[in-house]
């Protein structure tokens, strides 16, 4: 992968699931699972990061793959695992990818922090995407952003 075509995305994981519908993933398990699943794509490089919020760094070729298409791959990979692990198939499990480009000044000089112009994506597992999005005022917060600098993806398992 040409270094001039690389784009950087950092992922975090938010587990907001009740009733033991699926087991909670440790940060390590979340990272290792996605690293393994995404390793089949030659234009994607993944590695764990040591950061209090971010878990996984993904480097990708922006000419081959968009941030949204990468978010979809992450959702599909996690959904495939969760479908097998799901205890009660009648209960709802939503997986979200909430992504945005860093536009505010960088506070930390750490190499594991999100830098200006990079994508930060929160992967959220919840019983209700609608309730979760309302709880964080997603609609209000996202309407003030340019459409090409933010995305919200949802997959139901």
HUGI-V411756 format. One record per pair of residues at least 6 apart in sequence whose ideal C-beta (glycine too) atoms are under 8 Angstrom apart, sorted by the first residue. I is the first residue (numbers start at 1). J is the second residue. If there is no record, write none. Layout:
I;J, I;J
//
This chain:
1;42, 1;43, 1;45, 1;59, 1;61, 2;61, 5;61, 5;62, 5;63, 6;59, 6;60, 6;61, 6;62, 7;59, 7;60, 7;61, 7;62, 7;67, 7;118, 7;119, 8;57, 8;58, 8;59, 8;115, 8;118, 8;119, 9;57, 9;58, 9;59, 9;60, 9;67, 9;70, 9;99, 9;118, 9;119, 9;120, 9;121, 10;49, 10;51, 10;54, 10;56, 10;57, 10;58, 10;112, 10;114, 10;118, 10;119, 10;120, 10;121, 11;34, 11;54, 11;55, 11;56, 11;57, 11;58, 11;74, 11;121, 11;122, 11;123, 12;53, 12;54, 12;55, 12;120, 12;121, 12;122, 12;123, 13;25, 13;27, 13;30, 13;55, 13;122, 13;123, 13;124, 13;125, 14;122, 14;123, 14;124, 14;125, 14;126, 15;24, 15;25, 15;125, 16;124, 16;125, 16;126, 16;127, 16;132, 17;24, 17;93, 17;125, 17;126, 17;127, 18;127, 19;88, 19;91, 19;127, 20;87, 21;86, 21;87, 21;88, 21;91, 21;93, 21;127, 22;82, 22;85, 22;86, 22;87, 22;93, 22;125, 23;85, 25;33, 27;55, 28;48, 30;55, 30;56, 30;123, 31;46, 31;48, 31;55, 31;56, 32;48, 33;77, 33;78, 33;81, 34;46, 34;56, 34;74, 34;77, 34;78, 35;46, 35;47, 35;48, 35;56, 37;73, 37;77, 37;80, 38;44, 38;46, 38;58, 38;73, 38;74, 38;77, 39;46, 41;65, 41;73, 43;60, 43;61, 43;64, 43;65, 44;58, 44;59, 44;60, 44;65, 44;70, 44;73, 45;58, 45;59, 45;60, 46;56, 46;57, 46;58, 46;59, 47;56, 47;57, 48;55, 48;56, 48;57, 49;55, 49;56, 49;57, 49;112, 50;112, 51;110, 51;112, 51;113, 54;112, 54;113, 54;114, 54;120, 57;112, 58;70, 60;70, 67;99, 67;119, 67;121, 67;151, 68;99, 68;151, 68;153, 71;97, 71;99, 71;121, 71;151, 71;153, 72;97, 72;153, 74;97, 74;121, 74;123, 75;95, 75;96, 75;97, 75;123, 75;153, 75;154, 75;155, 76;155, 78;95, 78;123, 78;125, 79;95, 79;155, 79;157, 82;93, 82;95, 82;125, 82;157, 83;157, 86;93, 86;157, 91;127, 92;127, 92;128, 92;156, 93;125, 93;126, 93;127, 93;156, 93;157, 94;124, 94;125, 94;126, 94;127, 94;128, 94;129, 94;132, 94;154, 94;155, 94;156, 94;157, 95;123, 95;124, 95;125, 95;126, 95;154, 95;155, 95;156, 95;157, 96;122, 96;123, 96;124, 96;125, 96;126, 96;129, 96;132, 96;133, 96;152, 96;153, 96;154, 96;155, 97;121, 97;122, 97;123, 97;124, 97;151, 97;152, 97;153, 98;121, 98;122, 98;124, 98;138, 98;151, 98;152, 98;153, 99;119, 99;120, 99;121, 99;122, 99;150, 99;151, 99;152, 99;153, 100;119, 100;120, 100;121, 100;145, 100;149, 100;150, 100;151, 101;117, 101;118, 101;119, 101;120, 101;149, 101;150, 102;114, 102;115, 102;116, 102;117, 102;118, 102;119, 102;120, 103;116, 103;145, 103;149, 105;116, 106;113, 106;114, 106;115, 106;116, 107;113, 114;120, 124;132, 126;132, 129;154, 129;156, 133;139, 133;152, 138;152, 142;150, 142;152
//
